[in-house]
Amino acid sequence: MTEREWRPPAAYVHGLDGPTVVVPGRVAAWLERHANLRQVRTAQRGADPEVDAVLVALAVAAAAWRQQAVPGSDHGTDQRNRPELGASCELSTTEAADRIGIT
């Protein structure tokens, strides 16, 4: 979906047994940036498993969107030209999780 294809709020609400909101990756990235969701995710970790899962899902969606961001876009960082970490990276899985704010 391009930025020109706006949908009404009702288009993002789904579910029969309780309302569920679908959040596009671009919006998840915006929320992470402007609502400081990483800090919220870290501060609330373990308080409510469903909240934990949704906050992590938002982080994953935001990261996936950023990887596909258009070069020059002010909404994300183009990750396509960044070199990959080599096999010599000495970052443990625990350290990596801490850096992105998950367990």
PDB file as gemmi writes it, atoms N, CA and C in Angstrom:
CRYST1    1.000    1.000    1.000  90.00  90.00  90.00 P 1                      
ATOM      1  N   MET A   1       0.843  -1.172   0.000  1.00  0.00           N  
ATOM      2  CA  MET A   1       0.000   0.000   0.000  1.00  0.00           C  
ATOM      3  C   MET A   1       0.889   1.236   0.000  1.00  0.00           C  
ATOM      4  N   THR A   2       0.571   2.170  -0.857  1.00  0.00           N  
ATOM      5  CA  THR A   2       1.322   3.419  -0.892  1.00  0.00           C  
ATOM      6  C   THR A   2       0.707   4.397   0.095  1.00  0.00           C  
ATOM      7  N   GLU A   3       1.427   5.478   0.357  1.00  0.00           N  
ATOM      8  CA  GLU A   3       0.927   6.478   1.299  1.00  0.00           C  
ATOM      9  C   GLU A   3      -0.351   7.141   0.784  1.00  0.00           C  
ATOM     10  N   ARG A   4      -0.607   7.062  -0.488  1.00  0.00           N  
ATOM     11  CA  ARG A   4      -1.798   7.693  -1.061  1.00  0.00           C  
ATOM     12  C   ARG A   4      -3.048   6.839  -0.882  1.00  0.00           C  
ATOM     13  N   GLU A   5      -2.892   5.586  -0.586  1.00  0.00           N  
ATOM     14  CA  GLU A   5      -4.025   4.677  -0.443  1.00  0.00           C  
ATOM     15  C   GLU A   5      -4.488   4.636   1.005  1.00  0.00           C  
ATOM     16  N   TRP A   6      -5.150   5.687   1.457  1.00  0.00           N  
ATOM     17  CA  TRP A   6      -5.600   5.768   2.840  1.00  0.00           C  
ATOM     18  C   TRP A   6      -6.840   4.934   3.029  1.00  0.00           C  
ATOM     19  N   ARG A   7      -6.913   4.289   4.170  1.00  0.00           N  
ATOM     20  CA  ARG A   7      -8.081   3.483   4.516  1.00  0.00           C  
ATOM     21  C   ARG A   7      -8.767   4.116   5.716  1.00  0.00           C  
ATOM     22  N   PRO A   8     -10.082   3.933   5.828  1.00  0.00           N  
ATOM     23  CA  PRO A   8     -10.780   4.457   7.002  1.00  0.00           C  
ATOM     24  C   PRO A   8     -10.411   3.633   8.232  1.00  0.00           C  
ATOM     25  N   PRO A   9     -10.541   4.194   9.434  1.00  0.00           N  
ATOM     26  CA  PRO A   9     -10.178   3.463  10.655  1.00  0.00           C  
ATOM     27  C   PRO A   9     -10.824   2.085  10.755  1.00  0.00           C  
ATOM     28  N   ALA A  10     -12.064   1.946  10.325  1.00  0.00           N  
ATOM     29  CA  ALA A  10     -12.757   0.652  10.425  1.00  0.00           C  
ATOM     30  C   ALA A  10     -12.052  -0.446   9.620  1.00  0.00           C  
ATOM     31  N   ALA A  11     -11.274  -0.080   8.622  1.00  0.00           N  
ATOM     32  CA  ALA A  11     -10.578  -1.076   7.804  1.00  0.00           C  
ATOM     33  C   ALA A  11      -9.490  -1.800   8.584  1.00  0.00           C  
ATOM     34  N   TYR A  12      -9.055  -1.224   9.693  1.00  0.00           N  
ATOM     35  CA  TYR A  12      -7.986  -1.825  10.490  1.00  0.00           C  
ATOM     36  C   TYR A  12      -8.509  -2.630  11.682  1.00  0.00           C  
ATOM     37  N   VAL A  13      -9.819  -2.607  11.925  1.00  0.00           N  
ATOM     38  CA  VAL A  13     -10.404  -3.322  13.052  1.00  0.00           C  
ATOM     39  C   VAL A  13     -11.033  -4.609  12.549  1.00  0.00           C  
ATOM     40  N   HIS A  14     -10.663  -5.741  13.176  1.00  0.00           N  
ATOM     41  CA  HIS A  14     -11.144  -7.061  12.773  1.00  0.00           C  
ATOM     42  C   HIS A  14     -11.515  -7.869  14.006  1.00  0.00           C  
ATOM     43  N   GLY A  15     -12.187  -8.977  13.795  1.00  0.00           N  
ATOM     44  CA  GLY A  15     -12.445  -9.913  14.886  1.00  0.00           C  
ATOM     45  C   GLY A  15     -13.890  -9.970  15.311  1.00  0.00           C  
ATOM     46  N   LEU A  16     -14.344 -11.179  15.619  1.00  0.00           N  
ATOM     47  CA  LEU A  16     -15.706 -11.387  16.079  1.00  0.00           C  
ATOM     48  C   LEU A  16     -15.761 -11.611  17.586  1.00  0.00           C  
ATOM     49  N   ASP A  17     -14.722 -12.216  18.158  1.00  0.00           N  
ATOM     50  CA  ASP A  17     -14.728 -12.527  19.585  1.00  0.00           C  
ATOM     51  C   ASP A  17     -14.110 -11.404  20.414  1.00  0.00           C  
ATOM     52  N   GLY A  18     -13.740 -10.359  19.807  1.00  0.00           N  
ATOM     53  CA  GLY A  18     -13.125  -9.209  20.458  1.00  0.00           C  
ATOM     54  C   GLY A  18     -12.398  -8.426  19.391  1.00  0.00           C  
ATOM     55  N   PRO A  19     -12.454  -7.126  19.432  1.00  0.00           N  
ATOM     56  CA  PRO A  19     -11.822  -6.349  18.373  1.00  0.00           C  
ATOM     57  C   PRO A  19     -10.306  -6.514  18.353  1.00  0.00           C  
ATOM     58  N   THR A  20      -9.778  -6.595  17.164  1.00  0.00           N  
ATOM     59  CA  THR A  20      -8.347  -6.699  16.921  1.00  0.00           C  
ATOM     60  C   THR A  20      -7.984  -5.630  15.903  1.00  0.00           C  
ATOM     61  N   VAL A  21      -6.876  -4.943  16.117  1.00  0.00           N  
ATOM     62  CA  VAL A  21      -6.441  -3.897  15.195  1.00  0.00           C  
ATOM     63  C   VAL A  21      -5.232  -4.394  14.420  1.00  0.00           C  
ATOM     64  N   VAL A  22      -5.277  -4.257  13.119  1.00  0.00           N  
ATOM     65  CA  VAL A  22      -4.153  -4.598  12.249  1.00  0.00           C  
ATOM     66  C   VAL A  22      -3.329  -3.331  12.063  1.00  0.00           C  
ATOM     67  N   VAL A  23      -2.037  -3.405  12.401  1.00  0.00           N  
ATOM     68  CA  VAL A  23      -1.162  -2.235  12.312  1.00  0.00           C  
ATOM     69  C   VAL A  23      -0.145  -2.457  11.185  1.00  0.00           C  
ATOM     70  N   PRO A  24      -0.185  -1.638  10.137  1.00  0.00           N  
ATOM     71  CA  PRO A  24       0.807  -1.755   9.064  1.00  0.00           C  
ATOM     72  C   PRO A  24       2.223  -1.500   9.588  1.00  0.00           C  
ATOM     73  N   GLY A  25       3.209  -2.092   8.946  1.00  0.00           N  
ATOM     74  CA  GLY A  25       4.600  -1.945   9.356  1.00  0.00           C  
ATOM     75  C   GLY A  25       5.059  -0.502   9.425  1.00  0.00           C  
ATOM     76  N   ARG A  26       4.630   0.327   8.480  1.00  0.00           N  
ATOM     77  CA  ARG A  26       5.029   1.735   8.484  1.00  0.00           C  
ATOM     78  C   ARG A  26       4.501   2.436   9.725  1.00  0.00           C  
ATOM     79  N   VAL A  27       3.279   2.110  10.118  1.00  0.00           N  
ATOM     80  CA  VAL A  27       2.694   2.724  11.310  1.00  0.00           C  
ATOM     81  C   VAL A  27       3.390   2.195  12.564  1.00  0.00           C  
ATOM     82  N   ALA A  28       3.729   0.904  12.570  1.00  0.00           N  
ATOM     83  CA  ALA A  28       4.468   0.341  13.706  1.00  0.00           C  
ATOM     84  C   ALA A  28       5.814   1.047  13.861  1.00  0.00           C  
ATOM     85  N   ALA A  29       6.497   1.308  12.748  1.00  0.00           N  
ATOM     86  CA  ALA A  29       7.775   2.012  12.804  1.00  0.00           C  
ATOM     87  C   ALA A  29       7.582   3.441  13.318  1.00  0.00           C  
ATOM     88  N   TRP A  30       6.503   4.091  12.882  1.00  0.00           N  
ATOM     89  CA  TRP A  30       6.216   5.443  13.358  1.00  0.00           C  
ATOM     90  C   TRP A  30       5.955   5.428  14.857  1.00  0.00           C  
ATOM     91  N   LEU A  31       5.161   4.469  15.330  1.00  0.00           N  
ATOM     92  CA  LEU A  31       4.869   4.356  16.764  1.00  0.00           C  
ATOM     93  C   LEU A  31       6.141   4.104  17.573  1.00  0.00           C  
ATOM     94  N   GLU A  32       7.000   3.224  17.062  1.00  0.00           N  
ATOM     95  CA  GLU A  32       8.253   2.965  17.773  1.00  0.00           C  
ATOM     96  C   GLU A  32       9.081   4.232  17.905  1.00  0.00           C  
ATOM     97  N   ARG A  33       9.098   5.010  16.849  1.00  0.00           N  
ATOM     98  CA  ARG A  33       9.928   6.219  16.834  1.00  0.00           C  
ATOM     99  C   ARG A  33       9.343   7.333  17.695  1.00  0.00           C  
ATOM    100  N   HIS A  34       8.042   7.561  17.583  1.00  0.00           N  
ATOM    101  CA  HIS A  34       7.442   8.721  18.222  1.00  0.00           C  
ATOM    102  C   HIS A  34       6.793   8.423  19.574  1.00  0.00           C  
ATOM    103  N   ALA A  35       6.483   7.160  19.857  1.00  0.00           N  
ATOM    104  CA  ALA A  35       5.851   6.810  21.132  1.00  0.00           C  
ATOM    105  C   ALA A  35       6.812   6.049  22.049  1.00  0.00           C  
ATOM    106  N   ASN A  36       8.056   5.922  21.598  1.00  0.00           N  
ATOM    107  CA  ASN A  36       9.098   5.268  22.387  1.00  0.00           C  
ATOM    108  C   ASN A  36       8.666   3.877  22.866  1.00  0.00           C  
ATOM    109  N   LEU A  37       8.146   3.074  21.924  1.00  0.00           N  
ATOM    110  CA  LEU A  37       7.649   1.746  22.283  1.00  0.00           C  
ATOM    111  C   LEU A  37       8.739   0.817  22.799  1.00  0.00           C  
ATOM    112  N   ARG A  38       9.976   1.036  22.415  1.00  0.00           N  
ATOM    113  CA  ARG A  38      11.049   0.179  22.928  1.00  0.00           C  
ATOM    114  C   ARG A  38      11.146   0.320  24.451  1.00  0.00           C  
ATOM    115  N   GLN A  39      11.072   1.551  24.931  1.00  0.00           N  
ATOM    116  CA  GLN A  39      11.119   1.782  26.374  1.00  0.00           C  
ATOM    117  C   GLN A  39       9.887   1.184  27.054  1.00  0.00           C  
ATOM    118  N   VAL A  40       8.733   1.338  26.444  1.00  0.00           N  
ATOM    119  CA  VAL A  40       7.502   0.762  27.003  1.00  0.00           C  
ATOM    120  C   VAL A  40       7.615  -0.751  27.045  1.00  0.00           C  
ATOM    121  N   ARG A  41       8.096  -1.340  25.950  1.00  0.00           N  
ATOM    122  CA  ARG A  41       8.241  -2.798  25.870  1.00  0.00           C  
ATOM    123  C   ARG A  41       9.169  -3.305  26.961  1.00  0.00           C  
ATOM    124  N   THR A  42      10.254  -2.599  27.198  1.00  0.00           N  
ATOM    125  CA  THR A  42      11.214  -3.000  28.229  1.00  0.00           C  
ATOM    126  C   THR A  42      10.631  -2.820  29.622  1.00  0.00           C  
ATOM    127  N   ALA A  43       9.978  -1.697  29.865  1.00  0.00           N  
ATOM    128  CA  ALA A  43       9.442  -1.396  31.190  1.00  0.00           C  
ATOM    129  C   ALA A  43       8.298  -2.333  31.584  1.00  0.00           C  
ATOM    130  N   GLN A  44       7.514  -2.767  30.618  1.00  0.00           N  
ATOM    131  CA  GLN A  44       6.335  -3.584  30.910  1.00  0.00           C  
ATOM    132  C   GLN A  44       6.567  -5.080  30.747  1.00  0.00           C  
ATOM    133  N   ARG A  45       7.781  -5.457  30.373  1.00  0.00           N  
ATOM    134  CA  ARG A  45       8.082  -6.864  30.120  1.00  0.00           C  
ATOM    135  C   ARG A  45       7.677  -7.724  31.313  1.00  0.00           C  
ATOM    136  N   GLY A  46       6.900  -8.770  31.048  1.00  0.00           N  
ATOM    137  CA  GLY A  46       6.505  -9.718  32.076  1.00  0.00           C  
ATOM    138  C   GLY A  46       5.235  -9.353  32.815  1.00  0.00           C  
ATOM    139  N   ALA A  47       4.746  -8.131  32.670  1.00  0.00           N  
ATOM    140  CA  ALA A  47       3.537  -7.717  33.391  1.00  0.00           C  
ATOM    141  C   ALA A  47       2.285  -8.362  32.798  1.00  0.00           C  
ATOM    142  N   ASP A  48       2.250  -8.530  31.489  1.00  0.00           N  
ATOM    143  CA  ASP A  48       1.080  -9.094  30.814  1.00  0.00           C  
ATOM    144  C   ASP A  48       1.574  -9.788  29.544  1.00  0.00           C  
ATOM    145  N   PRO A  49       1.467 -11.115  29.453  1.00  0.00           N  
ATOM    146  CA  PRO A  49       1.991 -11.843  28.293  1.00  0.00           C  
ATOM    147  C   PRO A  49       1.402 -11.383  26.954  1.00  0.00           C  
ATOM    148  N   GLU A  50       0.124 -11.028  26.935  1.00  0.00           N  
ATOM    149  CA  GLU A  50      -0.480 -10.591  25.684  1.00  0.00           C  
ATOM    150  C   GLU A  50       0.093  -9.239  25.253  1.00  0.00           C  
ATOM    151  N   VAL A  51       0.273  -8.333  26.211  1.00  0.00           N  
ATOM    152  CA  VAL A  51       0.876  -7.034  25.904  1.00  0.00           C  
ATOM    153  C   VAL A  51       2.305  -7.237  25.418  1.00  0.00           C  
ATOM    154  N   ASP A  52       3.055  -8.120  26.088  1.00  0.00           N  
ATOM    155  CA  ASP A  52       4.422  -8.427  25.652  1.00  0.00           C  
ATOM    156  C   ASP A  52       4.431  -8.887  24.198  1.00  0.00           C  
ATOM    157  N   ALA A  53       3.554  -9.832  23.880  1.00  0.00           N  
ATOM    158  CA  ALA A  53       3.514 -10.400  22.529  1.00  0.00           C  
ATOM    159  C   ALA A  53       3.170  -9.345  21.489  1.00  0.00           C  
ATOM    160  N   VAL A  54       2.222  -8.476  21.788  1.00  0.00           N  
ATOM    161  CA  VAL A  54       1.825  -7.443  20.823  1.00  0.00           C  
ATOM    162  C   VAL A  54       2.936  -6.417  20.638  1.00  0.00           C  
ATOM    163  N   LEU A  55       3.597  -6.024  21.718  1.00  0.00           N  
ATOM    164  CA  LEU A  55       4.691  -5.054  21.597  1.00  0.00           C  
ATOM    165  C   LEU A  55       5.859  -5.632  20.803  1.00  0.00           C  
ATOM    166  N   VAL A  56       6.149  -6.909  21.001  1.00  0.00           N  
ATOM    167  CA  VAL A  56       7.202  -7.559  20.201  1.00  0.00           C  
ATOM    168  C   VAL A  56       6.764  -7.654  18.742  1.00  0.00           C  
ATOM    169  N   ALA A  57       5.491  -7.985  18.508  1.00  0.00           N  
ATOM    170  CA  ALA A  57       4.988  -8.060  17.131  1.00  0.00           C  
ATOM    171  C   ALA A  57       5.107  -6.709  16.434  1.00  0.00           C  
ATOM    172  N   LEU A  58       4.822  -5.622  17.155  1.00  0.00           N  
ATOM    173  CA  LEU A  58       4.987  -4.290  16.577  1.00  0.00           C  
ATOM    174  C   LEU A  58       6.449  -4.024  16.224  1.00  0.00           C  
ATOM    175  N   ALA A  59       7.361  -4.447  17.089  1.00  0.00           N  
ATOM    176  CA  ALA A  59       8.798  -4.258  16.822  1.00  0.00           C  
ATOM    177  C   ALA A  59       9.222  -5.052  15.594  1.00  0.00           C  
ATOM    178  N   VAL A  60       8.723  -6.260  15.466  1.00  0.00           N  
ATOM    179  CA  VAL A  60       9.063  -7.098  14.303  1.00  0.00           C  
ATOM    180  C   VAL A  60       8.505  -6.467  13.026  1.00  0.00           C  
ATOM    181  N   ALA A  61       7.260  -6.005  13.076  1.00  0.00           N  
ATOM    182  CA  ALA A  61       6.652  -5.375  11.898  1.00  0.00           C  
ATOM    183  C   ALA A  61       7.404  -4.106  11.507  1.00  0.00           C  
ATOM    184  N   ALA A  62       7.791  -3.313  12.505  1.00  0.00           N  
ATOM    185  CA  ALA A  62       8.541  -2.083  12.235  1.00  0.00           C  
ATOM    186  C   ALA A  62       9.891  -2.401  11.599  1.00  0.00           C  
ATOM    187  N   ALA A  63      10.572  -3.402  12.137  1.00  0.00           N  
ATOM    188  CA  ALA A  63      11.885  -3.779  11.594  1.00  0.00           C  
ATOM    189  C   ALA A  63      11.752  -4.296  10.165  1.00  0.00           C  
ATOM    190  N   ALA A  64      10.730  -5.101   9.909  1.00  0.00           N  
ATOM    191  CA  ALA A  64      10.521  -5.621   8.551  1.00  0.00           C  
ATOM    192  C   ALA A  64      10.223  -4.480   7.585  1.00  0.00           C  
ATOM    193  N   TRP A  65       9.429  -3.517   8.015  1.00  0.00           N  
ATOM    194  CA  TRP A  65       9.128  -2.385   7.144  1.00  0.00           C  
ATOM    195  C   TRP A  65      10.387  -1.573   6.859  1.00  0.00           C  
ATOM    196  N   ARG A  66      11.197  -1.344   7.893  1.00  0.00           N  
ATOM    197  CA  ARG A  66      12.425  -0.565   7.703  1.00  0.00           C  
ATOM    198  C   ARG A  66      13.363  -1.237   6.706  1.00  0.00           C  
ATOM    199  N   GLN A  67      13.410  -2.552   6.700  1.00  0.00           N  
ATOM    200  CA  GLN A  67      14.285  -3.265   5.770  1.00  0.00           C  
ATOM    201  C   GLN A  67      13.831  -3.080   4.335  1.00  0.00           C  
ATOM    202  N   GLN A  68      12.565  -2.797   4.139  1.00  0.00           N  
ATOM    203  CA  GLN A  68      12.032  -2.616   2.790  1.00  0.00           C  
ATOM    204  C   GLN A  68      11.826  -1.153   2.435  1.00  0.00           C  
ATOM    205  N   ALA A  69      12.235  -0.241   3.317  1.00  0.00           N  
ATOM    206  CA  ALA A  69      11.992   1.189   3.121  1.00  0.00           C  
ATOM    207  C   ALA A  69      12.628   1.683   1.834  1.00  0.00           C  
ATOM    208  N   VAL A  70      11.978   2.609   1.221  1.00  0.00           N  
ATOM    209  CA  VAL A  70      12.463   3.214  -0.022  1.00  0.00           C  
ATOM    210  C   VAL A  70      13.635   4.132   0.300  1.00  0.00           C  
ATOM    211  N   PRO A  71      14.732   4.047  -0.477  1.00  0.00           N  
ATOM    212  CA  PRO A  71      15.853   4.949  -0.225  1.00  0.00           C  
ATOM    213  C   PRO A  71      15.392   6.401  -0.251  1.00  0.00           C  
ATOM    214  N   GLY A  72      15.860   7.181   0.718  1.00  0.00           N  
ATOM    215  CA  GLY A  72      15.497   8.579   0.794  1.00  0.00           C  
ATOM    216  C   GLY A  72      14.204   8.843   1.553  1.00  0.00           C  
ATOM    217  N   SER A  73      13.518   7.778   1.950  1.00  0.00           N  
ATOM    218  CA  SER A  73      12.277   7.956   2.699  1.00  0.00           C  
ATOM    219  C   SER A  73      12.587   8.497   4.080  1.00  0.00           C  
ATOM    220  N   ASP A  74      11.742   9.397   4.566  1.00  0.00           N  
ATOM    221  CA  ASP A  74      11.959   9.918   5.907  1.00  0.00           C  
ATOM    222  C   ASP A  74      11.225   9.083   6.954  1.00  0.00           C  
ATOM    223  N   HIS A  75      10.635   7.965   6.541  1.00  0.00           N  
ATOM    224  CA  HIS A  75       9.875   7.130   7.463  1.00  0.00           C  
ATOM    225  C   HIS A  75      10.659   5.902   7.922  1.00  0.00           C  
ATOM    226  N   GLY A  76      11.761   5.620   7.328  1.00  0.00           N  
ATOM    227  CA  GLY A  76      12.520   4.438   7.699  1.00  0.00           C  
ATOM    228  C   GLY A  76      13.946   4.563   7.219  1.00  0.00           C  
ATOM    229  N   THR A  77      14.738   3.596   7.537  1.00  0.00           N  
ATOM    230  CA  THR A  77      16.129   3.596   7.136  1.00  0.00           C  
ATOM    231  C   THR A  77      16.327   2.489   6.121  1.00  0.00           C  
ATOM    232  N   ASP A  78      16.898   2.830   4.986  1.00  0.00           N  
ATOM    233  CA  ASP A  78      17.160   1.820   3.980  1.00  0.00           C  
ATOM    234  C   ASP A  78      18.262   0.902   4.474  1.00  0.00           C  
ATOM    235  N   GLN A  79      17.927  -0.351   4.712  1.00  0.00           N  
ATOM    236  CA  GLN A  79      18.873  -1.318   5.247  1.00  0.00           C  
ATOM    237  C   GLN A  79      19.538  -2.146   4.145  1.00  0.00           C  
ATOM    238  N   ARG A  80      19.125  -1.974   2.907  1.00  0.00           N  
ATOM    239  CA  ARG A  80      19.618  -2.853   1.840  1.00  0.00           C  
ATOM    240  C   ARG A  80      21.096  -2.696   1.558  1.00  0.00           C  
ATOM    241  N   ASN A  81      21.677  -1.527   1.776  1.00  0.00           N  
ATOM    242  CA  ASN A  81      23.079  -1.313   1.452  1.00  0.00           C  
ATOM    243  C   ASN A  81      24.008  -1.449   2.660  1.00  0.00           C  
ATOM    244  N   ARG A  82      23.463  -1.806   3.807  1.00  0.00           N  
ATOM    245  CA  ARG A  82      24.294  -1.996   4.988  1.00  0.00           C  
ATOM    246  C   ARG A  82      24.972  -3.350   4.913  1.00  0.00           C  
ATOM    247  N   PRO A  83      26.253  -3.418   5.222  1.00  0.00           N  
ATOM    248  CA  PRO A  83      26.926  -4.714   5.183  1.00  0.00           C  
ATOM    249  C   PRO A  83      26.401  -5.622   6.286  1.00  0.00           C  
ATOM    250  N   GLU A  84      26.331  -6.914   5.970  1.00  0.00           N  
ATOM    251  CA  GLU A  84      25.909  -7.880   6.969  1.00  0.00           C  
ATOM    252  C   GLU A  84      27.044  -8.143   7.940  1.00  0.00           C  
ATOM    253  N   LEU A  85      26.680  -8.511   9.163  1.00  0.00           N  
ATOM    254  CA  LEU A  85      27.707  -8.881  10.125  1.00  0.00           C  
ATOM    255  C   LEU A  85      28.335 -10.191   9.692  1.00  0.00           C  
ATOM    256  N   GLY A  86      29.630 -10.257   9.819  1.00  0.00           N  
ATOM    257  CA  GLY A  86      30.329 -11.481   9.453  1.00  0.00           C  
ATOM    258  C   GLY A  86      30.203 -12.535  10.534  1.00  0.00           C  
ATOM    259  N   ALA A  87      30.721 -13.694  10.271  1.00  0.00           N  
ATOM    260  CA  ALA A  87      30.661 -14.797  11.218  1.00  0.00           C  
ATOM    261  C   ALA A  87      31.469 -14.494  12.472  1.00  0.00           C  
ATOM    262  N   SER A  88      32.316 -13.475  12.418  1.00  0.00           N  
ATOM    263  CA  SER A  88      33.159 -13.159  13.565  1.00  0.00           C  
ATOM    264  C   SER A  88      32.456 -12.261  14.587  1.00  0.00           C  
ATOM    265  N   CYS A  89      31.190 -11.983  14.382  1.00  0.00           N  
ATOM    266  CA  CYS A  89      30.450 -11.150  15.320  1.00  0.00           C  
ATOM    267  C   CYS A  89      30.421 -11.823  16.689  1.00  0.00           C  
ATOM    268  N   GLU A  90      30.786 -11.071  17.718  1.00  0.00           N  
ATOM    269  CA  GLU A  90      30.849 -11.642  19.052  1.00  0.00           C  
ATOM    270  C   GLU A  90      29.686 -11.178  19.919  1.00  0.00           C  
ATOM    271  N   LEU A  91      28.523 -11.058  19.340  1.00  0.00           N  
ATOM    272  CA  LEU A  91      27.341 -10.643  20.053  1.00  0.00           C  
ATOM    273  C   LEU A  91      26.519 -11.887  20.366  1.00  0.00           C  
ATOM    274  N   SER A  92      26.264 -12.109  21.653  1.00  0.00           N  
ATOM    275  CA  SER A  92      25.483 -13.287  22.033  1.00  0.00           C  
ATOM    276  C   SER A  92      24.013 -13.043  21.743  1.00  0.00           C  
ATOM    277  N   THR A  93      23.217 -14.102  21.750  1.00  0.00           N  
ATOM    278  CA  THR A  93      21.785 -13.943  21.523  1.00  0.00           C  
ATOM    279  C   THR A  93      21.150 -13.116  22.642  1.00  0.00           C  
ATOM    280  N   THR A  94      21.627 -13.270  23.851  1.00  0.00           N  
ATOM    281  CA  THR A  94      21.116 -12.483  24.969  1.00  0.00           C  
ATOM    282  C   THR A  94      21.416 -10.997  24.771  1.00  0.00           C  
ATOM    283  N   GLU A  95      22.650 -10.685  24.352  1.00  0.00           N  
ATOM    284  CA  GLU A  95      23.023  -9.289  24.098  1.00  0.00           C  
ATOM    285  C   GLU A  95      22.200  -8.709  22.952  1.00  0.00           C  
ATOM    286  N   ALA A  96      21.985  -9.503  21.912  1.00  0.00           N  
ATOM    287  CA  ALA A  96      21.198  -9.045  20.778  1.00  0.00           C  
ATOM    288  C   ALA A  96      19.767  -8.764  21.220  1.00  0.00           C  
ATOM    289  N   ALA A  97      19.193  -9.662  22.002  1.00  0.00           N  
ATOM    290  CA  ALA A  97      17.833  -9.467  22.507  1.00  0.00           C  
ATOM    291  C   ALA A  97      17.749  -8.218  23.359  1.00  0.00           C  
ATOM    292  N   ASP A  98      18.723  -8.003  24.214  1.00  0.00           N  
ATOM    293  CA  ASP A  98      18.740  -6.807  25.057  1.00  0.00           C  
ATOM    294  C   ASP A  98      18.785  -5.534  24.209  1.00  0.00           C  
ATOM    295  N   ARG A  99      19.558  -5.569  23.134  1.00  0.00           N  
ATOM    296  CA  ARG A  99      19.689  -4.387  22.286  1.00  0.00           C  
ATOM    297  C   ARG A  99      18.391  -4.022  21.581  1.00  0.00           C  
ATOM    298  N   ILE A 100      17.584  -5.035  21.217  1.00  0.00           N  
ATOM    299  CA  ILE A 100      16.318  -4.722  20.547  1.00  0.00           C  
ATOM    300  C   ILE A 100      15.140  -4.733  21.511  1.00  0.00           C  
ATOM    301  N   GLY A 101      15.430  -4.982  22.788  1.00  0.00           N  
ATOM    302  CA  GLY A 101      14.406  -4.856  23.810  1.00  0.00           C  
ATOM    303  C   GLY A 101      13.465  -6.033  23.963  1.00  0.00           C  
ATOM    304  N   ILE A 102      13.946  -7.238  23.646  1.00  0.00           N  
ATOM    305  CA  ILE A 102      13.117  -8.426  23.824  1.00  0.00           C  
ATOM    306  C   ILE A 102      13.888  -9.438  24.660  1.00  0.00           C  
ATOM    307  N   THR A 103      13.182 -10.500  25.079  1.00  0.00           N  
ATOM    308  CA  THR A 103      13.837 -11.554  25.849  1.00  0.00           C  
ATOM    309  C   THR A 103      14.082 -12.753  24.962  1.00  0.00           C  
TER     310      THR A 103                                                      
END                                                                             
